[in-house]
Amino acid sequence: MSEHLTTLLEKYQVRRTRQQKDAFILYAKAVSHSAGYAFEEETLKGGVMASRNLIAGNPEGAQVIFTAHYDTCAKMPLPNLIYPQSRIKTFLAQMPLVLGMLALSFLAGYLGYYLGGRSVALLIGYVVYLGLFLLLYFGPANPHTANDNTSGVAALMDIMTALPPEDKQNAAFIFFDNEEYGKVGSKAYAKAHPGLTDGKILLNLDCVGDGDDFLVVAPKKADERLLRCLRAAFLDENGKRAVHCSAQNTSYNSDQKSFSNGVAAAACRKGKLGYHVPRIHTRRDVICEESNLQYVAACALRLMQAAKQ
């Protein structure tokens, strides 16, 4: 197993509290310096939340920027099942959780009706639903984050280490904070650094550990050069398959959306209903295949070469 993945899973798998993030940041800094990159922590305010984004290298001068979010999620009773190529399927897959929340809220309101009538019933039902909703974001930390997104963090560290010396100055790495709260960290970074991805490639790795089919989602207005680079980098090899698609028909809700030229890469499983990201946001998120990280690193090296041409 990758040294970085092993260390992350054993020591830094949960990254939600300030203390947990502090410990991870020290590790990320050590890995960056060991690989020969300058390291910076940039704290930015987004809405009511401050995000601590971590930067290795010089994004302004790089040809390719590799990104992943390092914050981790709260524990959910059901998987946050995602079908990137069908919003309807994603909606239907998440309906059991929504219906469960509504059922509990209705039951609480029903009991409240006997305590104080209709107004009390409505108030209690609303409070219970709001409380359950907030638990999805701010509740107890999910103890297992192998795929979402320890896999992306490990992949960035593996790429950082694997790049040959002549490519290091042309690559930069950003670990975004607070993606789980609505891409807060990457949105703040994009606002603070307008035009960051102009003429560059930004590849965001989110959930690359579980599945043999890699969705590579190019932006809607991707130019031919970017598409050529992605096709040259992501190939079918060693049992992994590259599925090249566009944000016009594939929606992957992660940090690349904060940037005009952002590309998403995610490992998926293919079932009867299509490509999907399984198990995330639950205790079952325990799979990060070493072969997936090796595949992503090989694609990253090819992407660096393609970006030179």
Buried (B, 14 or more C-beta within 10 A) or exposed (E): EBEBBEBBBEEBBBBBEEEBBEBBBEBBBEBBEEBBBEBBBBEBEBEEBBBBBBBBBBBEEBBBBBBBBBBBBBBBEEBBBBBBBBEEBBEEBBEEBEEEBBEBBBEBBEEBBEEEEEEBBEEBBEBBBEBBEEBBEEBEBBEBBBBBBBBBBBBBBBBBBBBEEEBBBBBBBBBBBBBBBBBBBBBBBBEEBEEBBEEBBBBBBBBBBBBBBBBBBBBEEBEEEBBEBBBBBBBEEEEBBBBBBBBEEBBBBBBBBBBBBBBBBBBBBEEEEEBBBBBBBBEBBBBBBBEBBBBBBBBBBBBBEBBEE
